[in-house]
Amino acid sequence: MTVRTHSSQDSIDLALKSKVPKRVLKIKPYPQAQVTHSSAHISLLDKEAPPIRFNGLANFSMLLLGGMMIRLILENYLKYGLLIKLPGFEIQRVDWLTLVTCTFNLITNFLVSYAIEKYAAKSAIAFVKKGASFKQNELLAVDISTNKWILLSQMFLVFYNIFLPSVLVYKYMRHPLVGSLVMTFSVILSLKIFSYAMTNLDLRRAYMNGDEKLEDDILSQTKLSDMKIVLNDTKIKTSNIHPIKYDVSYPDNITLSSYMYFWAAPTFCYQPSYPRNKGPIRWGFVARRLFEIIFCGTLMYCVCQQYAYPTLVNSVKAVETKNQAWISERVLKLSVVVSMLWLIGFYALFHSILNINAELLGFSDRNFYLSWWNSSDLGSYWREWNLPIHNFCKRHIMSPLTSPPLSLSIDLGVFFTFFISAVLHELIFGIPTRSLKGYSFFGMILQIPLINLTSYVTKIRGPDSNIGNTLFWISFCIIGQPFLVLQYFYDWVEYGNAINT
């Protein structure tokens, strides 16, 4: 029995030894005379070196940034204590009344704009049923005269939709953030009314002219100097990269349910039909986005109360003394808080809120933004960070201005686009703070030369250069936004609002 056990153990040891690879020693002759430098190399950080990863430095930067933020939190708490209050208590009764009045005004204008389009649709149907045969000149004259008063009515409504809230907010509302929200919603709904009116204007014109495929726009054959006649009988061929085709044709799209869907949809461009989700609502997706909204909203409120407000209060004296060095220090300190609020707010609005909105409405085009943070110039940023507004400006401002009968140049189209945007930005931020001094207006107008500058740098250095991206961050988040916030807050305080309210 013992011999058998010993024999088994020997066989096991032999099997194990056979599986272990033999170690081969590599011995170099004359080891200290080996060749170390055998070919040409360039340093890894050299411009001509192949791309390398900087994950380690990125991790270190994030840790360093986190450490700095923790230090700022401790410093802020030791200096001010806990400043966070429950939201809503500082909003005065007159602000709530103004908010209700403006909301009622928006709903009323919504119904009036729908009634105007409903009347226009009935008029167009009556016109088509007559079956009258018109020559091209007569057809254009009827086209213009029929739609002129409808267009003027809708444009007056757009103006009134912004004018009345502007007066009420400027005269009665005391809380600047609530006032900015009211003005923002007024502008948003005004843009939607404008898009609804202008889109249906083109659809109605095509319907009255018998252009079922929307390919032969009679205005493409006119000039601004001859709006009421066609200059000659030359046929101008028009083409669309994307054919205009909807599931619902005019005037069947003029329904209250269709208009209400557009008002709720995450887009500024009206269409008779939109790409829709075929599956059911993903409630798990909605729950995640809702959690993000609550978290981001709470975080933004805490940052505003605990960091932004005391920093702004301590910056008032710097503006009063007009000490440029002191103001620069205040702007740089504000840039940290403002950039945090900007990034958190962007994620909450363009990713969480708009995606919840789209999911609940079955709106399947979720292309709300592109990778604007990688923008090599300001032009790319303005095209990528807010696609709903970019699509509106391209469709309802740039295209009409650069197409017949106006046929303006691209540069003039860009100027007018930024001019309109500048006016609206001034209304949104200037009216609630009683500071109509053109800060936002000129800030937007100055974007045009900055776009040209950063585009030139990108052209010289290449699209992969970080110089254009650096200029974007400096001009927009580190200097531009903090400076505007500081100026608006100072003017709001100067108007007579107590700092501690």
GIBELGI-V670704 format. One record per helix or strand of 3 or more residues. SS is the DSSP state (2 for helix, 1 for strand). FROM is the first residue (numbers start at 1). LEN is the number of residues. If there is no record, write none. Layout:
ss->{SS SS}
from->{FROM FROM}
len->{LEN LEN}
This chain:
ss->{2 2 2 2 2 2 2 2 2 2 2 2 2 2 2 2 2 2 2}
from->{2 31 55 93 136 176 218 224 256 283 316 324 372 378 387 410 439 447 466}
len->{18 3 26 38 37 33 4 3 9 31 6 38 3 7 16 21 7 15 29}
